[in-house]
Amino acid sequence: MLFNSLGFALFLFITLGLYYAPNFHWKGKKGMLLAASYIFYGLWNPPLVILLWISTVVDWFVGNKLHQFSNKRRRKLLLLLSIIVNLGFLTFFKYGGFLVENFLLLGDLIGIDIELAKPDIILPMGISFYTFQTMSYSIDLYRRQTVPAKSFLDFALYVTFFPQLVAGPIVRSADLIPQFYKRIKVTKEQVFWGLSLLTLGLFEKVVLADALLASTADAVFGTPDLLHPLDSWLGVLAFSGQIFFDFAGYSTCAIGIALMLGITLPDNFKYPYAAIGFSDFWRRWHISLSTWLRDYLYIPLGGNRKGLTRTNINLMVTMLLGGLWHGASWNFVFWGFLHGLYLGIERNLRKYVHIKSNPFTNVLLAFATFACVNITWVFFRSQSFEKSLVLLKGMFFLDKSGAMILEYIHPIKVFAIIGGTFVVHYLMRNTSVKQVASKCPIWLLATCVALMLFLISISQGTGDQFIYFQF
């Protein structure tokens, strides 16, 4: 079920109506939210709800035993059980076809003729998100950094909470589960601000990502031909904006919907396109994933505690696996490689190059970071490595014979939206929408919400699912 659908509007209206019912006791409301979450997910593909049940039961059992046992060997075996089940599902459903394809390719390279059909496997929506979320619960209990949920209902709701189930944010148990313990009284301010965030998120998705930017990105990435440098850059910039507004739009919707239920979810984006450097970018982009990779992969590998060379290796391994997390494709792996390379170069340069911080250099560094990030999006969006190279060839004037396929309206809208996005991100670097909104009169906020609702209603968006649903 998509946030940008009439079906979800009806679903949310009914869910909120039951949730706000005055005579509905708290345990019953939590049970209703759990049932609503299963319905929300099950309407896409009902049988795959079984995977959610299995992950929930396994990690509930593992979590309780990890808390009870002190024997190191038993605790390691329990953690291994959780990891094998969760990563096993993720590997089979997400990487099964990819592994078979590369196994056959390896056979061809060494001269062995292997006949093996590529499996036709349905990718469960959001499996990467809820798998990482349940794994973090078991790992935190193994490390004794948290305690088990008080009831199976609280834990099951943590795993399946519908606003962030399919595309995050990936929430830690210590941040979400305790919010389920006491009856929540939702305030009018929370409802208004939650509705405002939901509207903002839908505006980002429906108007900016789908209606205004998707067609440009699709046209450029959809052609195998060499394109003129202007068209090449327009396509990449359009996708850069599309993926931000699509994914940040989903996260904003999720945070807003949760707030209307009185639940607080963490921010997942903090104006990343004005990041000054790549470390700063990953502190602002997909924050829940970057912190997950930091805490459960980069730091256990040694982080930056074992010298510069080992730090660079740890960064690269983390970003390669971060790229693979996004999809079963070598393009995603190379996308992760580029980010790992950027982070390594940045860390090495900081030892020898000291740049004084001032408004002028900060803008230049932010622009340079944004330009380099756009290069990585080429590999993220392209369907093949060959297409990526063709597009880069056009972008960097290596062949000026490329065709121009975009009409005059495309550069106007892309440069206006992306230029405006860069400026807004830079100005908002050290603040938030809520801080800015708190200084505005209520009539201005209401007018902005009404205007966004109007633009959403008249936009001729594609109605496609959110991009990160495929991850």
C-alpha angles and dihedrals in degrees: 000000000000125000087222095062136091089233091062092047089058092044092051093046092054093043093050091045091056092041093053093047105126098216096047109107119228098250089051091051091052090049089050091051090050092050090046090052092053090048090048091054098034095056087071096052116342099199092059090065083080089071089057090050093050093048090047095050095043095049093043089055094043093046094053093047092047089055093048101043125075097179106110095212093051092047092051091049091051092050089048089053091055093047094046093050096045099040090040091060091043093049095047099045100034105029104024095098092041092053093048091048092052092043089057090046091052090050091054091049093054093041100254116136107219122179110202126144117232106245118246099225125172111227109228109233113254095001092140091055102048092039092058091044095054092042091054089056093055094042093050090051091048088053089045090235093130142015129244121271113269093237140016089242092059092048094046090051090050090055096045106029098150103219092065102018099103105036109007154196087228099231127203117232093238089059099047113023096061089057088066095057101078130044109267121224107202114215127216089244091056092049093049094045092044091051089048091052091047089052092047091050093049090047090054092048104037102033106027104028102033108024101036110025110024096073093055094047093045093050094051098040092040096063122077092204128103110261136205113268092249093053091044093054092042091056094048094045090048091053090045089058094038096055092045095049091041097050098032086046091057092047091049090050091049093050091047095049091047090050090055084058091049092252123129120217124187123255114263099190132037107182096292097179090072093051114140101220133348097277086056090048092057090048087059106033122074089341096183092057096041092051090046091053090045096050100038103031117013098045095043088052088058101272111211095327099097106056136284098287094051090045091055091049091049091050092050094047090048094050094043090055089043088056092048089049088065095058150330097267137102087230089066091047090053090047087057090045091056092051090047089050092049092050092048094049091047093051092049094047092053089064093058108021121061116188119190113235114240134138094264098050091041091056091047092049092047091050092048091049091049091049092051092047089054090058089057091052088064090069093039094057103032118097092220141019089242092058090050092055092047091052093047089050089059095042094055098044093247089139119019095188093088120127127248110230103162123093122234093262092066099068090045095055097036096049091043094050098039093041090049091047092053092049094046092047091050094049091046096046095113101031139048140234090253093053091050092044092051089064094051125087115253093244091059093050091048090050092051092049091048091049092050091049090051093050091047091052095051098039117112095215123164094247089225123158119264113280094237092057086084091060 
